[in-house]
Amino acid sequence: MPLGRCSGPVPRCVATTHDPRTGVRDHATLRGIVAYRDPIEAPDGELVKAPFGVYATVERPGTVRVGDAARPG
């Protein structure tokens, strides 16, 4: 039985381009991600232009250790 399930890519939002203390835009994070990663298609068919993570849910709490087997589901 799996410990968790990934349901799709997470698009980055503009909040990552602002300093969390001041709210001032200070970095072109999204431009960097778009330049580094190609867009991908989400399971629902939507194109994710700045993928940098996945949505996931815990199905069974447990411990994951370095060296444990993992595979995409």
C-alpha positions as CSV (number, residue, x, y, z in Angstrom):
1,M,0.0,0.0,0.0
2,P,1.5,3.4,-1.0
3,L,2.3,6.0,1.7
4,G,1.1,8.8,-0.6
5,R,-0.1,9.8,-4.0
6,C,1.0,12.6,-6.4
7,S,-1.9,14.2,-8.3
8,G,-0.2,16.7,-10.6
9,P,2.3,19.4,-11.1
10,V,2.3,22.6,-9.1
11,P,2.7,25.8,-11.0
12,R,4.7,28.5,-9.3
13,C,3.0,31.8,-8.5
14,V,4.1,35.4,-8.5
15,A,4.5,35.4,-4.7
16,T,7.9,33.8,-5.3
17,T,9.1,36.9,-7.0
18,H,8.7,39.1,-4.0
19,D,10.7,39.6,-0.8
20,P,8.6,38.0,2.0
21,R,9.5,40.7,4.5
22,T,8.9,43.8,2.3
23,G,6.6,42.6,-0.4
24,V,8.8,44.3,-3.0
25,R,9.5,42.4,-6.2
26,D,13.1,41.4,-6.0
27,H,13.7,38.4,-8.2
28,A,12.6,37.0,-11.5
29,T,11.9,33.5,-10.1
30,L,9.2,32.6,-12.7
31,R,11.5,33.6,-15.6
32,G,14.2,31.5,-14.2
33,I,11.9,28.4,-13.8
34,V,10.5,28.9,-17.3
35,A,14.0,29.2,-18.8
36,Y,15.1,26.1,-16.9
37,R,12.1,23.7,-17.3
38,D,9.9,23.0,-20.2
39,P,6.1,23.3,-19.8
40,I,4.4,20.0,-19.0
41,E,0.8,18.7,-19.3
42,A,-1.1,18.1,-16.1
43,P,-3.3,15.0,-15.7
44,D,-6.4,17.2,-16.5
45,G,-4.8,18.3,-19.8
46,E,-3.9,21.8,-18.6
47,L,-0.5,23.1,-19.7
48,V,1.7,24.1,-16.7
49,K,4.2,26.7,-17.8
50,A,6.4,26.9,-14.7
51,P,6.3,23.4,-13.1
52,F,8.4,23.1,-9.9
53,G,6.9,20.5,-7.6
54,V,3.8,18.2,-7.3
55,Y,0.6,18.2,-5.4
56,A,0.6,15.2,-3.0
57,T,-1.6,13.6,-0.4
58,V,-0.8,11.2,2.4
59,E,-2.7,7.9,2.1
60,R,-1.0,6.2,5.0
61,P,1.3,7.9,7.5
62,G,4.8,6.5,7.8
63,T,8.5,7.1,7.6
64,V,10.5,7.4,4.4
65,R,14.2,6.9,4.7
66,V,17.1,7.5,2.3
67,G,17.4,4.4,0.2
68,D,13.7,3.4,0.3
69,A,12.3,2.4,-3.0
70,A,10.1,5.0,-4.7
71,R,8.3,5.0,-8.0
72,P,5.9,7.4,-9.7
73,G,2.3,6.5,-9.3
